[in-house]
């Protein structure tokens, strides 16, 4: 696969991811963990429909006999699935997406710690600037939210970049093993495992279920189009693009998601969210552009 095609597919994945916020705002009765349960359940069913014809019985053998890499990746997916939807029910789409935008910098840190990648000075500066932007948003939430739900939602949303950074780093490690030996570790079953774990963990907290038929249709859309398809794309693209580039391209979800929620649900982002998000995005873009300057 060419680099240009890999980047184009990653942009498509972020566009599909970004519909979650605007679709969630049109739910009628489903809330919090019930939203997580149904989306994860439909995600698991969609993945089964896609992967079983491709893998057959080997799919379940890979999960049951898989090494700890697959299970750890599955836990990362489950954390991402759960934290994202719960956070959307607690705070604005923009707050959730800005909190998630710290993912590339966390990925860079994880790659430094676990893969031994060296970080240039500009990346450390970007990490500091992004932390300042996130802190700005947290401070505004704490000052203007009497109930504390918005601040809690932003904190829950941080579970997504933590899970994604660990997952991107793990996928990169698995991809390097594929290139370095004849053995191939198939990470696609981990996406299915994460969906099953997320649904199983959310069900007791979601009971009794109250979703309407209208809600189920929207959640089926999220489980299939917004989650299953782009997640499978990302696992495949982890063999083509570096972890930091994957995480940087994933930032497009912030732009797409905020715009869709603004246009499709009338949810305008607050000034503090825009300011904090601008600081994070500016730090990431500056870090990326700095890496493109040729050295003498």
Steps between C-alpha positions, in 0.01 A plus 500: 500500500633844408548761771249733332233232495567410863461866603177532298353194671596637841324827418191297405521315833508828694200630305302189592608529864388863514127431450465362855435833671229630268323162484506465881329837539195365316441204734162498677527280809833314511753654738850446638595131530200387297635699204835328549339156525293524181776659293752239613251217441424617146872549448566139603223368273635702206852376561378142511320551169821634346766283661334156513481469118863616480646297787251220567559294815856632517359831627381345826815289535709817467304658785494200731859398434633847433793634695481789742550749215152431361338509844673822603401660170143379557498670842625821339217488244247433778627800698477723194149382407367546854668825603406676177126437515470561875688828462264613222205463737672717764648791307507666159628335184769768470630438854524126435681544171745759633586270792556222247732721297776438755532153346795566264714644777415213734584266213838669460567457872394135493716439193793654687442292812403165350653500150813702572422774246692821564296819537643828363480821699210631290287202606566565868400863439182387324416274793535793740285728281232234461493440874451873549208500253333205667554664841340820372189307396490309831524823696214660309286189547565494873418871538181502293346160576319496835392135472843379400363280221686682223832471680432134574416441135829656390691283749322188374581604142872487585460122522470500120847645420653285772350187345573607142861593577562166664327327211686688224829421672404134538389476136825661389695246704299215345557645151876516560497136600324414175767679298781349703399134485293251306246473784192719458288622790148573378361788708155517341347264760596753771245747357225239538624404846485864608141535380392186688675611821349849478146368450538246781632757746238762410192273513465475881540878529252563216216288643205552466527574129285789378610564141221560247489353151623837372797482738585145399515604134742782577711283730516227233632768262764597754601142572543416133596811302651716773690225684546158335610614154745778601652294781578215261651755263727635773627154593585436135661843461719444807710281269546790256533817713705578815311522830564875535373569147187293566434696817561834328261421214243386757486865616284574197218344703510807725437736208241280328321414826469857630372625165244221465371551856479875439316470167299185567407546867545872567771432760736796477834453680583733789774761482721311745463181300594678178799666669624180661441301183683759290803475730506121477456493122756778447754310711444181304515667159816692595659178621409324176620783274821526700569139417471575128782761499808336344811487715835630378 
